[in-house]
Structures are given as C-alpha cells and as structure tokens.
Amino acid sequence: MLFIRYVVIIFCLMLMVGACVSESYYQSDKSTSNEQSLQKLDEQTTPNKINSDDESLDVSFENETSPEELLEPESSFGSISIDQYTEIPNIPKLPNLKPGWLWDTDGPIILSSKPGTSFDEVLLLDSQAFVDIVVFNASLTPVDSSFNVDIFFDNQRVYEIKFKGPTPATGFRRSIDIMTGIIDSLNITTGEHVIKIIIDPDNLIKEFDELDNVFEKTFVWSNHQIQDQFSKTYSNDELKSILANVSELLLETSPIIDTNASVGLDEVLNIADAGIFLLTGSSILDERIRVQILSRKEYLNRVDTDFRDIFALDDGTNYQAIAREKDFQKNYSLGKKSRLNGMIDIVIDGSHPFDLVMSTLVHELGHALQDLISPQQTEDNKSANAVELMAIREAEAQQFERAFWLAIQEFTGENLLSFPYSKSRYEYINLNTYVDPTTGYYQHELGRIIQWLAVLSDINLKDLKNELMKNGQLSAQSGFRLFQYLTKIEPEEASTYVDNLLLGFDSYLNDIISFQQSRLLKTGPGVSSGYLGLEKVGLLMP
C-alpha cells in the first residue's frame, strides 16, 4: 500500500493550488442510496497566501501612528471561459486594499479598555479606549505608495491614519492602540456606537476592487461592569428535551432551509451542540466558531466569494486547476470549514434534509475542534506531508462524527446506527473498504482506513483494540479518545505514521471487512430500513 503516497503526488499538488485552510464535505456516488448517503471529502489543502487571516501572511512595517507594530467606483472583475463548464475571473494585476483580519483577532477594528489586546470588549464610560486598525493588501501586486484611512465615529470623521511607504503583496498594515485621547473627547453616552473606516478615501490607489474599502462595527459603552459569561452547560432534562425528536428528524425528507421544514435552524444548532456536549463535556458556543446554515443560492455565492480571493492571490499558473476545483465544489460540496475573519467559520448548505445537514455540520465541527486543539495540523504547508496529513484530519472528523451519533444513541436509547442485512449493503461495504489513489479526493477513504489500522496496530491504542475485538465497535467515549489521539500527531510525523499503518493493511483487511459486515443485522431489533444518511457512520468506521 505504500505506493499510494507516490501515485497521488500530482493529485496532491492540484489540491494545493486551492489552498484555503478549509475542509469541505461532499456528496458521493459510492452509496446504497444516491440521495441519502455521502462520502465526506475534505478540501484539506495546505495553508497558502490566500486568506487574510492566515498567519503565514504576517508582515511588519513602520507605521506613523503605531511604531511598535505593522503588519464609489465599480469593481473591475470580468471572466474568461476556459471550456463550456468553467470560467476564471479576469482579475487585473492591481493591488487591492481591504479591511484586514488577522487570525484569532476581532478584525479590522478592535476596541478594548487596555492596550496590547486583540479582542473587543464592552467599554465603560469612564475608562480609556484603545483602537486597533488593520488593512490587508489582498493581491499579489504591491502598493507602491503611502495611503490614508479615515475613521468615523457615528458618521463623524474624527481621525486619519497615514500608512507611509509601500505595502507588499499579501501584506498587512496595522495601527495599534491609537485614538485614546480622541475617544475620551467625544462625550460618549451609554449604548451602541458605530466606528467606520474608509481605506484610501480619495481613491488615490488604483485597485482591482474599489468596493471593499469600507468597514464598520458597532460597539457598546456601559456605565457598569459587565460580568463575564459562564460556560454553557446542559442538565439531563435539557439534553432529553433537545434530543427527544432526533430519530424522527432523521426520517425527514424536506430541506432544512425550507420554511415548511419541521425543524428550525436554531434547533439544528442546539441538537449539534447538545450532542457535542454529551461527547466532550463542553459547548461549541464557548468557542470562537461561527456557524451558518445557508440556502443553496447563498452557499454557492459563498463558494464564489472564497474562490475569488484564491484567484486574486495566484499568479495565474494554477487558474485552470483552481477553476475546476471551484466548479467541483459548487456541484458536490455540502459544507465548508475555513479560517475566516479572525475565527473558525463553518458554512453548511441547508437545501438538504436533516440527516445530511446534521452529519455535515458535525463533521465540519470535528475539523473545527481539531483546529482549536492542534492548529499546527491546519497550518502545516509542507507538501511532503500533505496527503497523509489530509487523510489524518479526515480520519479525525469522521470519527468525531461517528462518536457524536453514538453519544446521542447511548443517551437516548434510540437505535440510530443499526442496519438490516441486504445484498446491496454487503457489496457497499466491500466497495468502500479499498483505497483507490487514482481517483480524486480519495483522502476520505484513506481516512477511514487510518482509523481502523490505528486501533488495530498502534500499541498506544491497545485498550481500544481490545474493546473493538470484544464489542465489534468503539463506544462514543472511545471514539472521542481516538479523535484526540490523532490530533496529537505532529505534521512532520504524519507521513511516517500513515506509511507504517499501511504496512499492515493487507494483514488486517479481512478483519476490517468482517467487523463491518457483522454490523448488518439479519435478526433483532434493528430499524426496518436504517437511517440511510448514517450508513457510513454506522458501518464503515471502528
């Protein structure tokens, strides 16, 4: 099986041109149900200069107002068709100044009561306020001259920053802890106030997009100290109430985004959070994770927007590969996890039933938790590790997804992951056990194999192997332990770890298939047809 690594080098390089530190969840055709079963595929591409929140883009400069650190015309976009299906944007070779989002910060405008911070605060009327402003050149063309940024408070221009000297391609400019005296002089009242920036207000810099130079944010001033919020918890009764209808919802066929759907978007998010709380003991609501469930049109628009930024930060060498990747995502992607606007961002296509939307959401939340626990696995950009690291991250998200459904099954007593025997399911298992490195996006298949081989052959997981041999599967908590274990693999160890696991593939293949087939029930209390959207989770993972 070691040949896998070398056969797919060209494929890996193609993936890397779409590098956007993101993971995507795709539909598949290798299923017993064309509409309900999925392959989960991650666009596990290496970090590159395509994201304004990518730490690899950190650039420092001298700044007139902040010596300690630097980092309505029409848009000029057009498009060029490269075949009957695919278009690439015709992006002029010009710079593009826009509001800048550094990773793990609160963005282009940050307001806090103390210097040296990167997050917003609720401000007290009698306290000082420190302002940070961040601008990003989102192109491969440098800005050769200085430029200004106007700052407005409640639509009144109150300050001007002059960023001196050139700004390189993909460079950040920062002005830190400014405007303290200005803010103090404004006689601010309690409540909401809006701070706005306009970059290059006189349009002295010719840019390929003049429509993204304005950004505003609302801040709150209070006359009393706001208490810190406590971590989100759930009582058993609350969990029972939230999860009571999951088994019925899994049989729904209406799209989640449909106004007539029997479950609302808030309920979907609550179920996801409750299940994750059962599994991990903590809430995703306490993390810097943004989740959006979008209509199909909104989701496709988001893909277009993401890829516009990728095109802008490519020199043209990879345009056709990027364009085809974009086309593939628009046709097959169900969800995406990215680093965007200073935090982890998840978008889900809500034009599908509950089972697909929930599985996609939990899968992407698995990627999000990996990013929080082990950011180095997301940030590694060494092509020598790319294939194996993509597969490890996929294995993590897949096992997290399975453990989530097991946690709900164990808590509610519902039989969610049982499937009656059928010849098509028997063949489905055989079809999805082998890894074909000649097919695109095969890392999801390799991810499932990694899970099995890690449990069966990694000496550090011997107790998990014993549990698998005894019960034929892992419990929810054991699955979460496997997830956590895989997140601890350092990027530079990924290739060796996966290669060593694959040495035992032929030896363990029959055992893996036997475990999977043993889950097909010929008699007993299984669901009459099984929840089709959970086939992979129920059958193909340890």
BAGU-542318 format. One record per residue (C-alpha): residue number from 1; y, z negated, x. Coordinates in pm, whole numbers, plus 50000, padded with zeros to 5 digits. Each point is the difference from the previous one (the first is absolute). Layout:
N
<NUM,<Y,Z,X>>
...
END
This chain:
542
<1,<50000,50000,50000>>
<2,<50234,49979,50298>>
<3,<50072,50369,49961>>
<4,<50217,49912,49698>>
<5,<50285,49882,50217>>
<6,<50027,50324,50191>>
<7,<49940,50247,49719>>
<8,<50301,49873,49809>>
<9,<50265,49996,50271>>
<10,<50170,50308,49854>>
<11,<49987,49842,49656>>
<12,<50149,49679,50137>>
<13,<50287,50188,50160>>
<14,<50070,50171,49668>>
<15,<50020,49659,49833>>
<16,<50239,49872,50264>>
<17,<50263,50261,49922>>
<18,<50039,49836,49662>>
<19,<50045,49661,50161>>
<20,<50183,49778,49758>>
<21,<49834,49661,50051>>
<22,<49850,50037,49657>>
<23,<49668,49989,49822>>
<24,<49911,50209,49699>>
<25,<49729,49980,49736>>
<26,<49845,50332,49893>>
<27,<49776,50148,49737>>
<28,<49665,50140,50104>>
<29,<49742,50248,49885>>
<30,<49697,49811,50139>>
<31,<49942,49794,49688>>
<32,<49776,49963,49698>>
<33,<50310,50024,49783>>
<34,<50265,50257,50086>>
<35,<50274,49810,49821>>
<36,<49914,49636,50058>>
<37,<49860,49963,50352>>
<38,<50207,50025,50315>>
<39,<49986,50035,50366>>
<40,<50258,49769,50157>>
<41,<50160,50186,50285>>
<42,<50272,49863,50221>>
<43,<50270,50206,50157>>
<44,<49950,49768,50297>>
<45,<50238,50173,50234>>
<46,<50144,49862,50317>>
<47,<50356,49866,49998>>
<48,<50247,50262,50103>>
<49,<50370,50072,49979>>
<50,<50010,50065,49631>>
<51,<50089,49671,49839>>
<52,<50332,49821,50019>>
<53,<49814,49669,49993>>
<54,<49758,50093,50280>>
<55,<50040,49756,50285>>
<56,<49937,50276,50253>>
<57,<50342,50139,49909>>
<58,<50197,49698,50125>>
<59,<50299,50127,50199>>
<60,<50276,49781,50145>>
<61,<50358,50098,50059>>
<62,<50341,49852,50064>>
<63,<50193,49943,49679>>
<64,<50369,49934,49963>>
<65,<49957,49709,49760>>
<66,<49668,49860,50118>>
<67,<49952,50001,50377>>
<68,<49673,49809,49998>>
<69,<49786,50266,49823>>
<70,<49998,50360,49887>>
<71,<49737,50164,49900>>
<72,<51020,51509,48020>>
<73,<49865,50304,50172>>
<74,<49663,50143,49909>>
<75,<49675,49956,50187>>
<76,<49915,50308,50209>>
<77,<49625,50004,49932>>
<78,<49813,50314,49909>>
<79,<49635,50096,50032>>
<80,<49780,50265,50156>>
<81,<49663,50104,49853>>
<82,<49718,50024,50254>>
<83,<49741,50109,49744>>
<84,<49964,50015,49623>>
<85,<49937,49624,49980>>
<86,<50203,49833,50270>>
<87,<50369,49977,50083>>
<88,<50182,49839,50288>>
<89,<50362,49887,49976>>
<90,<50255,50203,50188>>
<91,<50168,49708,50177>>
<92,<50304,50095,50212>>
<93,<49993,49865,50355>>
<94,<50273,49748,49929>>
<95,<50018,49621,50022>>
<96,<49975,49784,49692>>
<97,<50170,49660,49990>>
<98,<49875,49777,49721>>
<99,<49960,49629,49918>>
<100,<49750,49850,50244>>
<101,<49702,49778,49923>>
<102,<49846,49820,50295>>
<103,<49650,49867,49943>>
<104,<49979,49648,49854>>
<105,<50371,49975,49922>>
<106,<50202,50021,49681>>
<107,<50152,50333,50078>>
<108,<50325,50182,50063>>
<109,<50210,49706,49875>>
<110,<49889,49644,50075>>
<111,<50204,49698,49893>>
<112,<49910,49646,50103>>
<113,<50160,49661,50060>>
<114,<49901,49980,50365>>
<115,<50010,50245,50291>>
<116,<49701,50167,50156>>
<117,<49798,50045,49681>>
<118,<49842,50312,49850>>
<119,<49965,49896,49636>>
<120,<50240,49952,49711>>
<121,<50085,49659,49856>>
<122,<50167,49865,49690>>
<123,<50341,49903,50136>>
<124,<50205,49687,49934>>
<125,<50368,50033,49917>>
<126,<50101,49760,50276>>
<127,<49771,50143,50269>>
<128,<50060,50277,50251>>
<129,<49841,50339,49944>>
<130,<49870,50221,50279>>
<131,<49951,50372,49937>>
<132,<49767,50246,50178>>
<133,<50037,50376,49953>>
<134,<49727,50245,50112>>
<135,<50025,50382,50023>>
<136,<49718,50239,50091>>
<137,<50005,50357,50130>>
<138,<49706,50141,49804>>
<139,<49959,50320,50197>>
<140,<49900,50139,50336>>
<141,<50358,50109,50069>>
<142,<50233,49749,50165>>
<143,<50348,49919,49875>>
<144,<50226,50082,50294>>
<145,<50317,49824,49889>>
<146,<50111,49663,49864>>
<147,<50002,49938,49626>>
<148,<50140,49747,49754>>
<149,<49854,49796,49717>>
<150,<50221,49871,49718>>
<151,<49905,49673,49831>>
<152,<50101,49918,49642>>
<153,<49992,49667,49816>>
<154,<49996,50046,49622>>
<155,<50133,50357,50049>>
<156,<50286,49883,50224>>
<157,<49995,50136,50357>>
<158,<50016,49695,50222>>
<159,<49865,50100,50342>>
<160,<49922,50290,50234>>
<161,<49741,50017,50275>>
<162,<50042,50254,50279>>
<163,<49673,50081,50172>>
<164,<50107,50140,50338>>
<165,<49819,50260,50201>>
<166,<49697,50217,49923>>
<167,<49706,49901,49779>>
<168,<49667,50145,50114>>
<169,<49736,50158,49783>>
<170,<49814,49739,49791>>
<171,<50243,49737,50124>>
<172,<50128,49690,49824>>
<173,<50354,49865,50025>>
<174,<50062,49638,49905>>
<175,<50306,49786,49952>>
<176,<49894,49636,49987>>
<177,<50155,49681,49861>>
<178,<50332,50160,49912>>
<179,<50268,49950,49733>>
<180,<49982,49618,49989>>
<181,<50376,49964,49985>>
<182,<50035,50289,49755>>
<183,<49749,49852,49756>>
<184,<50168,49659,50023>>
<185,<50335,50154,49904>>
<186,<49883,50169,49679>>
<187,<50013,49695,49768>>
<188,<49651,50071,49873>>
<189,<49890,49858,49665>>
<190,<49651,49890,49899>>
<191,<49763,50269,49882>>
<192,<49914,50355,50106>>
<193,<50207,50216,50232>>
<194,<49929,50347,50140>>
<195,<50030,50103,50363>>
<196,<49994,50375,50067>>
<197,<50001,50209,50316>>
<198,<50104,50364,50040>>
<199,<49884,50159,50325>>
<200,<50230,50261,50153>>
<201,<50234,49981,49697>>
<202,<50214,50295,50115>>
<203,<49693,50221,50066>>
<204,<50098,50059,50361>>
<205,<49632,50021,50100>>
<206,<49823,50311,49875>>
<207,<49664,49883,49861>>
<208,<49706,50171,49832>>
<209,<50029,49758,49707>>
<210,<50340,49866,49899>>
<211,<49868,49836,49683>>
<212,<49837,49695,50161>>
<213,<50304,49844,50171>>
<214,<50073,49736,49734>>
<215,<49816,49674,49943>>
<216,<50088,49689,49801>>
<217,<49840,49664,49929>>
<218,<50074,49712,49765>>
<219,<50027,49647,50141>>
<220,<50029,49665,49823>>
<221,<50240,49719,50088>>
<222,<49927,49656,49862>>
<223,<50188,49670,49989>>
<224,<49684,49797,50062>>
<225,<49699,50017,50230>>
<226,<49711,50208,49860>>
<227,<49664,49830,50043>>
<228,<49731,50186,50190>>
<229,<49736,50149,49773>>
<230,<49650,49855,50014>>
<231,<49698,50217,50071>>
<232,<49845,50160,49694>>
<233,<49683,49830,49874>>
<234,<49774,50036,49695>>
<235,<49809,49739,49804>>
<236,<49646,50077,49883>>
<237,<50126,50038,49645>>
<238,<50266,50247,50112>>
<239,<49742,50203,50193>>
<240,<49767,50006,49700>>
<241,<50280,50122,49777>>
<242,<50115,50274,50238>>
<243,<49647,50127,50073>>
<244,<49857,49963,49649>>
<245,<50019,50369,49906>>
<246,<49908,50165,50331>>
<247,<49658,50122,49887>>
<248,<50152,50165,49691>>
<249,<50282,50154,50201>>
<250,<49748,50157,50238>>
<251,<49876,50210,49708>>
<252,<50348,50126,49906>>
<253,<50064,50372,50040>>
<254,<50375,50013,49932>>
<255,<50236,50031,50297>>
<256,<50162,49672,50100>>
<257,<50344,50158,49989>>
<258,<49947,50116,49639>>
<259,<50221,49818,49750>>
<260,<49695,49962,49777>>
<261,<49786,49842,50273>>
<262,<49840,49668,49910>>
<263,<50112,49844,50330>>
<264,<50353,49986,50137>>
<265,<50110,50044,50359>>
<266,<50083,49631,50035>>
<267,<49650,49910,49880>>
<268,<49847,50233,50259>>
<269,<50197,49828,50276>>
<270,<49912,49655,49863>>
<271,<49628,50083,49998>>
<272,<50019,50130,50356>>
<273,<50182,49689,50118>>
<274,<49767,49763,49816>>
<275,<49692,50167,50149>>
<276,<50148,49989,50348>>
<277,<50091,49633,49947>>
<278,<49637,49930,49910>>
<279,<49889,50174,50318>>
<280,<50260,49884,50252>>
<281,<50158,49688,49852>>
<282,<50346,50156,50019>>
<283,<50219,50235,49799>>
<284,<50131,50340,50101>>
<285,<50321,49898,49824>>
<286,<50072,49774,50298>>
<287,<49987,50293,50244>>
<288,<50249,50272,50089>>
<289,<49810,50261,49800>>
<290,<50162,50233,49748>>
<291,<49768,50153,49735>>
<292,<50092,50284,49766>>
<293,<49777,50168,49741>>
<294,<50156,50339,49929>>
<295,<49964,50289,49762>>
<296,<49835,50311,50142>>
<297,<50337,50171,50037>>
<298,<50153,49699,50175>>
<299,<49701,49974,50231>>
<300,<50020,50367,50100>>
<301,<50373,49963,50060>>
<302,<49925,49707,50229>>
<303,<49754,50210,50201>>
<304,<50267,50272,50032>>
<305,<50256,49747,50121>>
<306,<49764,49849,50257>>
<307,<49909,50338,50141>>
<308,<50359,50117,50014>>
<309,<50061,49719,50250>>
<310,<49686,50098,50194>>
<311,<50116,50361,50025>>
<312,<50345,49888,50114>>
<313,<49847,49810,50291>>
<314,<49771,50277,50120>>
<315,<50114,50270,50239>>
<316,<49832,50273,49793>>
<317,<49678,50010,50199>>
<318,<49800,49836,49724>>
<319,<50179,50129,49690>>
<320,<49706,50191,49857>>
<321,<49755,49711,50048>>
<322,<50249,49757,49847>>
<323,<50062,50234,49706>>
<324,<49629,50029,49926>>
<325,<49958,49623,50028>>
<326,<50282,49956,49751>>
<327,<49833,50250,49764>>
<328,<49669,49814,50034>>
<329,<50163,49666,49918>>
<330,<50177,50140,49696>>
<331,<49671,50133,49864>>
<332,<49764,49712,50080>>
<333,<50186,49683,50095>>
<334,<49995,49706,49756>>
<335,<50193,49743,50202>>
<336,<50184,49941,50326>>
<337,<50081,49703,50218>>
<338,<50287,50039,50245>>
<339,<50253,49808,50197>>
<340,<50322,50085,49823>>
<341,<50345,49846,49979>>
<342,<49911,49704,50218>>
<343,<49688,49891,49813>>
<344,<49655,50111,49890>>
<345,<50028,50247,49714>>
<346,<49718,50100,49764>>
<347,<50030,50276,49743>>
<348,<49725,50079,49751>>
<349,<49957,50302,49773>>
<350,<49983,49838,49658>>
<351,<49886,50312,49816>>
<352,<49638,49880,50015>>
<353,<49793,49740,49811>>
<354,<49991,49632,50088>>
<355,<49689,50014,50222>>
<356,<50144,50263,50234>>
<357,<50347,49850,50009>>
<358,<49873,49647,50067>>
<359,<49752,50110,50267>>
<360,<50268,50209,50169>>
<361,<50249,49714,49987>>
<362,<49759,49744,50145>>
<363,<49887,50244,50268>>
<364,<50360,50053,50112>>
<365,<50069,49626,49982>>
<366,<49707,49959,50240>>
<367,<50182,50229,50240>>
<368,<50319,49801,49941>>
<369,<49835,49669,50085>>
<370,<49853,50155,50314>>
<371,<50351,50104,50099>>
<372,<50121,49642,49955>>
<373,<49702,49842,50177>>
<374,<49958,50258,50276>>
<375,<50311,50218,50032>>
<376,<49879,50135,50333>>
<377,<49727,50194,49818>>
<378,<50274,50180,49806>>
<379,<50233,50051,50294>>
<380,<49753,50128,50259>>
<381,<50079,50360,50091>>
<382,<49737,50080,50260>>
<383,<49816,50316,49900>>
<384,<49690,49885,50190>>
<385,<49950,49727,49739>>
<386,<50127,50188,49696>>
<387,<49675,50102,49827>>
<388,<49823,49668,50050>>
<389,<50304,49795,49906>>
<390,<50052,50204,49683>>
<391,<49638,49936,49906>>
<392,<50028,49625,50071>>
<393,<50310,49972,49783>>
<394,<49819,50191,49728>>
<395,<49701,49765,50028>>
<396,<50235,49704,49959>>
<397,<50164,50136,49684>>
<398,<49665,50105,49850>>
<399,<49842,49660,50054>>
<400,<50312,49824,49873>>
<401,<49976,50207,49683>>
<402,<49633,49911,49952>>
<403,<50064,49631,50068>>
<404,<50282,50005,49741>>
<405,<49770,50126,49724>>
<406,<49726,49758,50106>>
<407,<50247,49710,49981>>
<408,<50091,50096,49643>>
<409,<49633,50048,49911>>
<410,<49905,49660,50143>>
<411,<50289,49827,49821>>
<412,<49968,50163,49658>>
<413,<49621,50035,49988>>
<414,<50042,50365,49898>>
<415,<49750,50248,50141>>
<416,<50243,50247,50156>>
<417,<49805,50144,50293>>
<418,<49656,50069,49852>>
<419,<49882,50354,49934>>
<420,<49685,50125,49824>>
<421,<49767,50227,50191>>
<422,<50037,50374,49958>>
<423,<49891,50292,50209>>
<424,<50362,50109,50050>>
<425,<50098,49655,50133>>
<426,<49696,50000,50228>>
<427,<50113,50332,50146>>
<428,<50361,49881,50003>>
<429,<49902,49721,50240>>
<430,<49823,50243,50233>>
<431,<50296,50239,49992>>
<432,<50253,49731,50089>>
<433,<49805,49829,50278>>
<434,<50033,50270,50263>>
<435,<50311,50068,50206>>
<436,<50106,50363,50033>>
<437,<50270,50020,50269>>
<438,<50065,50367,49927>>
<439,<50158,49920,49663>>
<440,<50363,49896,49971>>
<441,<50084,49636,49936>>
<442,<49654,49877,50082>>
<443,<50125,49660,50125>>
<444,<49930,49841,49661>>
<445,<49631,50085,50042>>
<446,<50003,49865,50354>>
<447,<50176,49688,49871>>
<448,<49710,49922,49767>>
<449,<49749,50052,50282>>
<450,<50202,49766,50224>>
<451,<49974,49724,49739>>
<452,<49622,50026,49982>>
<453,<49947,50026,50376>>
<454,<50238,49713,50075>>
<455,<49809,49768,49767>>
<456,<49658,50118,50121>>
<457,<50062,50015,50375>>
<458,<50308,49799,50104>>
<459,<49871,49669,50135>>
<460,<50321,49827,49892>>
<461,<49911,50078,49638>>
<462,<49643,49873,50013>>
<463,<50052,49768,49702>>
<464,<50124,50295,49793>>
<465,<49691,50196,50099>>
<466,<49779,49713,49887>>
<467,<50181,49993,49665>>
<468,<49965,50377,49961>>
<469,<49629,49991,50082>>
<470,<49944,49717,49750>>
<471,<50220,50115,49710>>
<472,<50036,50374,50056>>
<473,<50379,49968,50006>>
<474,<50285,49782,50121>>
<475,<50185,49755,49778>>
<476,<50373,50034,49939>>
<477,<50087,49743,50265>>
<478,<49762,50154,50254>>
<479,<50153,50340,49931>>
<480,<50344,49853,50063>>
<481,<49871,49852,50325>>
<482,<49885,50347,50105>>
<483,<50346,50134,49915>>
<484,<50165,49730,50212>>
<485,<49758,50057,50288>>
<486,<50077,50372,50015>>
<487,<50376,49936,50001>>
<488,<49955,49806,50325>>
<489,<49875,50305,50190>>
<490,<50269,50103,50246>>
<491,<50096,50370,49996>>
<492,<49890,50053,50359>>
<493,<49655,49864,49908>>
<494,<49957,50223,49694>>
<495,<49828,50295,50170>>
<496,<49749,49787,50187>>
<497,<49927,49784,49696>>
<498,<49934,50295,49768>>
<499,<49802,50194,50261>>
<500,<49775,49699,50063>>
<501,<49942,49957,49627>>
<502,<49910,50367,49960>>
<503,<49732,49969,50267>>
<504,<49798,49811,49741>>
<505,<50066,50234,49709>>
<506,<49664,50179,50008>>
<507,<49816,49669,50028>>
<508,<50174,49847,49700>>
<509,<50039,50307,49777>>
<510,<49689,49941,49792>>
<511,<50091,49634,49955>>
<512,<50348,50093,49881>>
<513,<49865,50248,49746>>
<514,<49741,49746,49884>>
<515,<50267,49734,49941>>
<516,<50209,50247,49801>>
<517,<49712,50129,49790>>
<518,<49881,49647,49924>>
<519,<50322,49946,49803>>
<520,<49897,50261,49742>>
<521,<49855,49802,49712>>
<522,<49692,50135,49822>>
<523,<49976,49692,49778>>
<524,<50217,49698,49934>>
<525,<50345,49916,49863>>
<526,<50192,50281,50166>>
<527,<50284,50173,49824>>
<528,<49868,50290,49792>>
<529,<50171,50265,50213>>
<530,<50190,49802,50261>>
<531,<50372,50004,50066>>
<532,<50023,50345,50154>>
<533,<50325,49929,50184>>
<534,<49822,49728,50199>>
<535,<49700,50204,50115>>
<536,<50094,50013,50367>>
<537,<50101,49635,50004>>
<538,<49679,49898,49827>>
<539,<49751,50220,50181>>
<540,<50119,50120,50338>>
<541,<50130,49692,50184>>
<542,<49821,49687,50131>>
END
